[in-house]
Amino acid sequence: LTANSRVKVVLEREAQREKAIEAFGAWSERSDIKDGVEYVEKMRAGWSERTTRIDNV
């Protein structure tokens, strides 16, 4: 392990943090998604139904 290894890890984490900040609120201007919580709950319900069907095959 070298001194440069630590710098690389810190820079990679900072880049990931910046990407997350840019994505925050990405759906705020969408007119088809009125309530983000309700939208995500519907998506998750669909995932549950699909995994149940897969398990039953």
PyRosetta script that sets phi, psi and omega in degrees:
from pyrosetta import init, pose_from_sequence

init()
pose = pose_from_sequence("LTANSRVKVVLEREAQREKAIEAFGAWSERSDIKDGVEYVEKMRAGWSERTTRIDNV")
pose.set_psi(1, 132.9)
pose.set_omega(1, -179.7)
pose.set_phi(2, -113.3)
pose.set_psi(2, 169.4)
pose.set_omega(2, 177.9)
pose.set_phi(3, -61.1)
pose.set_psi(3, -33.5)
pose.set_omega(3, 180.0)
pose.set_phi(4, -68.0)
pose.set_psi(4, -25.1)
pose.set_omega(4, 179.3)
pose.set_phi(5, -61.1)
pose.set_psi(5, -43.8)
pose.set_omega(5, -179.7)
pose.set_phi(6, -64.4)
pose.set_psi(6, -41.2)
pose.set_omega(6, 178.9)
pose.set_phi(7, -61.2)
pose.set_psi(7, -42.0)
pose.set_omega(7, -179.3)
pose.set_phi(8, -61.8)
pose.set_psi(8, -45.2)
pose.set_omega(8, -179.5)
pose.set_phi(9, -62.3)
pose.set_psi(9, -44.5)
pose.set_omega(9, 179.7)
pose.set_phi(10, -61.8)
pose.set_psi(10, -43.5)
pose.set_omega(10, -180.0)
pose.set_phi(11, -65.4)
pose.set_psi(11, -39.8)
pose.set_omega(11, 178.4)
pose.set_phi(12, -64.4)
pose.set_psi(12, -42.2)
pose.set_omega(12, 178.6)
pose.set_phi(13, -64.2)
pose.set_psi(13, -40.5)
pose.set_omega(13, 179.5)
pose.set_phi(14, -65.4)
pose.set_psi(14, -39.4)
pose.set_omega(14, 178.1)
pose.set_phi(15, -63.6)
pose.set_psi(15, -41.3)
pose.set_omega(15, 177.7)
pose.set_phi(16, -64.0)
pose.set_psi(16, -40.2)
pose.set_omega(16, 179.1)
pose.set_phi(17, -63.1)
pose.set_psi(17, -43.8)
pose.set_omega(17, 179.8)
pose.set_phi(18, -63.2)
pose.set_psi(18, -40.2)
pose.set_omega(18, 177.8)
pose.set_phi(19, -63.5)
pose.set_psi(19, -40.6)
pose.set_omega(19, 179.5)
pose.set_phi(20, -64.7)
pose.set_psi(20, -40.6)
pose.set_omega(20, 179.2)
pose.set_phi(21, -64.7)
pose.set_psi(21, -40.6)
pose.set_omega(21, 178.3)
pose.set_phi(22, -62.4)
pose.set_psi(22, -35.9)
pose.set_omega(22, -177.4)
pose.set_phi(23, -77.9)
pose.set_psi(23, -20.1)
pose.set_omega(23, -178.0)
pose.set_phi(24, -60.4)
pose.set_psi(24, 126.1)
pose.set_omega(24, -180.0)
pose.set_phi(25, 78.2)
pose.set_psi(25, 15.7)
pose.set_omega(25, -176.3)
pose.set_phi(26, -61.0)
pose.set_psi(26, -27.0)
pose.set_omega(26, -178.2)
pose.set_phi(27, -97.2)
pose.set_psi(27, 4.3)
pose.set_omega(27, -172.0)
pose.set_phi(28, -61.8)
pose.set_psi(28, -27.0)
pose.set_omega(28, -177.5)
pose.set_phi(29, -98.8)
pose.set_psi(29, 4.1)
pose.set_omega(29, -179.3)
pose.set_phi(30, -78.7)
pose.set_psi(30, 129.0)
pose.set_omega(30, -179.1)
pose.set_phi(31, -83.4)
pose.set_psi(31, -18.7)
pose.set_omega(31, -178.8)
pose.set_phi(32, -83.4)
pose.set_psi(32, -9.3)
pose.set_omega(32, 178.2)
pose.set_phi(33, -117.5)
pose.set_psi(33, 96.2)
pose.set_omega(33, -177.8)
pose.set_phi(34, -77.5)
pose.set_psi(34, -45.8)
pose.set_omega(34, -175.7)
pose.set_phi(35, -125.8)
pose.set_psi(35, 109.6)
pose.set_omega(35, -176.4)
pose.set_phi(36, -60.3)
pose.set_psi(36, -39.6)
pose.set_omega(36, -179.2)
pose.set_phi(37, -64.5)
pose.set_psi(37, -46.5)
pose.set_omega(37, 179.3)
pose.set_phi(38, -62.4)
pose.set_psi(38, -41.0)
pose.set_omega(38, 179.7)
pose.set_phi(39, -60.7)
pose.set_psi(39, -46.7)
pose.set_omega(39, -179.4)
pose.set_phi(40, -67.1)
pose.set_psi(40, -38.7)
pose.set_omega(40, 177.8)
pose.set_phi(41, -61.3)
pose.set_psi(41, -39.7)
pose.set_omega(41, 177.1)
pose.set_phi(42, -65.2)
pose.set_psi(42, -41.4)
pose.set_omega(42, 178.0)
pose.set_phi(43, -61.3)
pose.set_psi(43, -45.7)
pose.set_omega(43, -179.0)
pose.set_phi(44, -64.7)
pose.set_psi(44, -36.4)
pose.set_omega(44, 177.3)
pose.set_phi(45, -62.0)
pose.set_psi(45, -40.1)
pose.set_omega(45, 177.6)
pose.set_phi(46, -63.0)
pose.set_psi(46, -39.3)
pose.set_omega(46, 178.3)
pose.set_phi(47, -62.9)
pose.set_psi(47, -42.5)
pose.set_omega(47, -179.4)
pose.set_phi(48, -62.2)
pose.set_psi(48, -44.1)
pose.set_omega(48, 178.8)
pose.set_phi(49, -62.1)
pose.set_psi(49, -42.4)
pose.set_omega(49, -179.3)
pose.set_phi(50, -65.9)
pose.set_psi(50, -42.6)
pose.set_omega(50, -179.8)
pose.set_phi(51, -67.2)
pose.set_psi(51, -33.0)
pose.set_omega(51, 176.3)
pose.set_phi(52, -64.6)
pose.set_psi(52, -44.0)
pose.set_omega(52, 178.7)
pose.set_phi(53, -63.3)
pose.set_psi(53, -40.7)
pose.set_omega(53, 179.8)
pose.set_phi(54, -64.6)
pose.set_psi(54, -42.2)
pose.set_omega(54, -179.9)
pose.set_phi(55, -63.6)
pose.set_psi(55, -29.9)
pose.set_omega(55, -177.3)
pose.set_phi(56, -86.4)
pose.set_psi(56, -1.9)
pose.set_omega(56, -179.1)
pose.set_phi(57, -82.0)
pose.dump_pdb("model.pdb")
